[in-house]
Amino acid sequence: MAEHSGKWISYLRVSTDRQGQSGLGLDAQRAAVLAFLNGGKWTLEAEFVEIESGRRSDRPQLAAALAACKKHRAKLVVAKLDRLSRNVAFISKLMESGVEFVAADMPHANRLTVHILAAVAEHEREAISTRTKAALAAAKARGRVLGGPKIAEARALGSAANKSSADRFAANIVPLIRQIQESGVTSLRAVAAALSARGVPTARGGGWSAAQVANVLRRAPT
């Protein structure tokens, strides 16, 4: 691991008051940050701890951490990307702030990779919500008229929602696939291996195969 230098600001986040009071999760995040910074001449100027839901973007401690980064001309370090957010708009706003940040679990990720990973996570959250709503609609339809047209309607709506979700996922992931291809990796199997090596999950959160890469490329907007 390369040695680090300069000034750093640490941002830790837990989702509940109970986690914050008990330290559950915080110790692991601190350990990950220190392991990432281990070696070299660096200083950890400050640590900011947020007890907040990941779905909210109004995080006062993160705002304070970003302000401290600008004041000390420091970099922001988090233990994992999901400690920041699974929301694409939030990640975009963070990148636009001008503060350089690093996730200890993905230290070599560039800005495009970070943005796509956030998009993938957001896509999966939306897909789960869509599938849940479709299942509830189908169950409700069965309760009213067993085998009736409402079931077919619910299934059709669920299918359309899944297709839309898959199209959005493809639109988010294709730029990264193109970047990999431009680096000299051309076969579908090699691209799948590169995506898996970068920690990019598929739409269902698993590893990549050549067939899945081909399917994403077929859905790519022209």
C-alpha positions as CSV (number, residue, x, y, z in Angstrom):
1,M,0.0,0.0,0.0
2,A,1.3,3.5,-0.9
3,E,2.2,5.8,1.9
4,H,0.0,8.8,2.4
5,S,1.0,12.4,3.3
6,G,-0.6,15.7,4.1
7,K,-3.7,16.6,6.1
8,W,-6.8,14.5,6.4
9,I,-10.3,14.9,7.8
10,S,-12.2,11.7,8.8
11,Y,-16.0,11.4,8.4
12,L,-17.8,8.5,10.1
13,R,-21.5,7.8,9.9
14,V,-23.9,5.5,11.8
15,S,-27.6,5.3,11.1
16,T,-29.1,5.2,14.6
17,D,-28.7,6.9,18.0
18,R,-28.1,3.4,19.5
19,Q,-25.2,2.8,17.2
20,G,-23.8,6.2,18.0
21,Q,-24.0,5.7,21.7
22,S,-22.6,2.2,21.7
23,G,-19.9,2.8,19.2
24,L,-21.2,-0.1,17.1
25,G,-19.8,0.4,13.6
26,L,-17.7,3.5,14.6
27,D,-14.7,1.5,15.8
28,A,-14.6,-0.6,12.6
29,Q,-14.7,2.6,10.5
30,R,-11.9,4.2,12.6
31,A,-9.8,1.1,12.1
32,A,-10.4,1.1,8.4
33,V,-9.4,4.8,8.1
34,L,-6.2,4.3,10.2
35,A,-5.3,1.2,8.2
36,F,-5.7,3.2,5.0
37,L,-3.5,6.0,6.3
38,N,-0.9,3.7,7.8
39,G,2.6,4.8,6.8
40,G,3.9,8.1,5.6
41,K,3.8,11.6,7.0
42,W,0.2,12.5,7.6
43,T,-2.0,14.2,10.2
44,L,-5.6,13.6,11.0
45,E,-6.8,17.1,11.7
46,A,-10.3,16.2,12.9
47,E,-12.9,13.5,13.0
48,F,-16.6,14.1,12.4
49,V,-19.3,11.6,13.4
50,E,-22.8,11.8,11.9
51,I,-25.7,9.9,13.4
52,E,-28.1,10.1,10.5
53,S,-30.1,8.2,7.9
54,G,-28.3,7.5,4.7
55,R,-31.3,8.7,2.7
56,R,-31.0,12.3,4.0
57,S,-28.7,14.7,2.4
58,D,-28.9,17.5,5.1
59,R,-26.0,16.2,7.2
60,P,-24.6,19.0,9.4
61,Q,-21.5,17.0,10.4
62,L,-20.6,16.2,6.8
63,A,-21.0,19.9,6.0
64,A,-18.7,20.7,8.9
65,A,-16.2,18.1,7.7
66,L,-16.2,19.6,4.2
67,A,-15.7,23.1,5.7
68,A,-12.8,21.8,7.8
69,C,-11.2,20.2,4.7
70,K,-11.3,23.6,2.9
71,K,-10.0,25.4,6.0
72,H,-7.0,23.0,6.5
73,R,-6.6,22.2,2.8
74,A,-7.1,18.6,3.7
75,K,-8.6,15.5,2.1
76,L,-11.8,13.8,3.3
77,V,-11.5,10.1,4.1
78,V,-14.3,7.7,4.8
79,A,-14.2,4.0,5.6
80,K,-16.6,3.0,2.9
81,L,-18.3,4.7,0.0
82,D,-21.8,3.8,1.4
83,R,-20.9,5.8,4.5
84,L,-21.4,8.9,2.3
85,S,-24.5,8.0,0.5
86,R,-26.2,5.7,-2.0
87,N,-27.7,8.7,-3.8
88,V,-26.2,9.8,-7.2
89,A,-27.3,13.5,-6.8
90,F,-25.7,13.6,-3.3
91,I,-22.4,12.2,-4.6
92,S,-22.5,14.7,-7.5
93,K,-23.0,17.5,-5.1
94,L,-20.1,16.3,-3.0
95,M,-17.8,16.1,-6.0
96,E,-18.8,19.6,-7.1
97,S,-17.8,21.0,-3.7
98,G,-14.2,20.8,-4.8
99,V,-13.1,18.8,-1.8
100,E,-11.0,15.7,-2.6
101,F,-12.3,12.6,-0.9
102,V,-11.2,9.0,-0.7
103,A,-13.0,5.9,0.4
104,A,-10.7,3.5,2.2
105,D,-12.3,0.5,0.7
106,M,-11.8,1.8,-2.9
107,P,-8.7,4.0,-2.7
108,H,-8.0,3.8,-6.4
109,A,-11.5,4.6,-7.6
110,N,-11.7,7.7,-9.9
111,R,-14.5,10.2,-10.0
112,L,-16.3,8.3,-12.7
113,T,-16.1,5.0,-10.8
114,V,-17.4,6.6,-7.6
115,H,-20.3,8.2,-9.5
116,I,-21.3,4.9,-11.2
117,L,-21.0,2.9,-8.0
118,A,-23.4,5.3,-6.3
119,A,-25.7,5.0,-9.4
120,V,-25.6,1.2,-9.1
121,A,-26.5,1.3,-5.4
122,E,-29.3,3.8,-6.0
123,H,-30.6,1.6,-8.9
124,E,-30.7,-1.5,-6.7
125,R,-32.6,0.4,-4.0
126,E,-35.2,1.6,-6.6
127,A,-35.4,-1.9,-8.1
128,I,-36.2,-3.4,-4.7
129,S,-38.9,-0.8,-4.1
130,T,-40.4,-1.4,-7.5
131,R,-40.5,-5.2,-7.1
132,T,-42.0,-4.9,-3.7
133,K,-44.8,-2.6,-4.9
134,A,-45.5,-4.9,-7.8
135,A,-45.8,-7.9,-5.5
136,L,-48.1,-6.0,-3.2
137,A,-50.3,-5.0,-6.1
138,A,-50.5,-8.6,-7.4
139,A,-51.4,-9.8,-3.9
140,K,-54.1,-7.2,-3.6
141,A,-55.5,-8.2,-7.0
142,R,-55.6,-11.9,-6.0
143,G,-57.5,-11.0,-2.9
144,R,-60.2,-9.2,-4.9
145,V,-60.7,-11.4,-8.0
146,L,-58.6,-14.6,-8.0
147,G,-57.2,-15.2,-11.4
148,G,-58.9,-12.0,-12.7
149,P,-57.5,-9.3,-15.0
150,K,-56.1,-7.3,-12.1
151,I,-53.3,-9.8,-11.7
152,A,-52.3,-9.6,-15.3
153,E,-52.4,-5.8,-15.0
154,A,-50.2,-5.8,-12.0
155,R,-47.7,-8.2,-13.7
156,A,-47.6,-5.9,-16.7
157,L,-46.9,-2.9,-14.6
158,G,-44.2,-4.8,-12.7
159,S,-42.6,-5.9,-16.0
160,A,-42.6,-2.4,-17.4
161,A,-41.1,-1.0,-14.2
162,N,-38.4,-3.6,-14.2
163,K,-37.6,-2.9,-17.9
164,S,-37.3,0.8,-17.1
165,S,-35.1,0.1,-14.1
166,A,-32.9,-2.1,-16.2
167,D,-32.6,0.6,-18.9
168,R,-31.5,3.1,-16.3
169,F,-29.0,0.7,-14.9
170,A,-27.5,0.1,-18.3
171,A,-27.3,3.9,-19.0
172,N,-25.3,4.3,-15.8
173,I,-22.9,1.4,-16.3
174,V,-22.1,1.7,-20.0
175,P,-19.7,4.7,-19.5
176,L,-17.6,2.6,-17.2
177,I,-17.6,-0.3,-19.7
178,R,-16.5,2.0,-22.4
179,Q,-13.7,3.3,-20.2
180,I,-12.5,-0.3,-19.6
181,Q,-12.7,-1.1,-23.4
182,E,-10.7,2.0,-24.2
183,S,-7.9,0.8,-21.9
184,G,-7.4,-2.2,-24.2
185,V,-9.8,-4.7,-22.6
186,T,-12.1,-5.8,-25.4
187,S,-13.6,-9.3,-24.8
188,L,-16.9,-9.5,-22.9
189,R,-15.4,-11.9,-20.5
190,A,-12.4,-9.7,-19.8
191,V,-14.7,-6.7,-19.3
192,A,-16.8,-8.7,-16.9
193,A,-13.7,-9.6,-14.9
194,A,-12.6,-5.9,-14.9
195,L,-16.0,-4.8,-13.5
196,S,-15.9,-7.5,-10.8
197,A,-12.3,-6.5,-9.9
198,R,-13.4,-2.9,-9.4
199,G,-16.1,-4.0,-7.0
200,V,-18.9,-2.9,-9.3
201,P,-22.0,-5.0,-8.6
202,T,-24.6,-6.2,-11.2
203,A,-28.1,-4.9,-11.0
204,R,-28.9,-7.8,-8.6
205,G,-25.7,-7.2,-6.6
206,G,-23.7,-10.2,-7.8
207,G,-20.6,-10.7,-10.0
208,W,-20.4,-10.1,-13.7
209,S,-20.5,-12.6,-16.6
210,A,-19.9,-12.0,-20.4
211,A,-23.6,-12.5,-21.0
212,Q,-24.5,-9.8,-18.5
213,V,-22.1,-7.3,-20.1
214,A,-23.6,-8.1,-23.5
215,N,-27.1,-7.5,-22.1
216,V,-26.1,-4.1,-20.7
217,L,-24.5,-3.1,-24.0
218,R,-27.7,-4.1,-25.9
219,R,-29.7,-1.8,-23.6
220,A,-27.2,1.1,-24.1
221,P,-28.8,4.2,-25.5
222,T,-27.8,4.9,-29.1
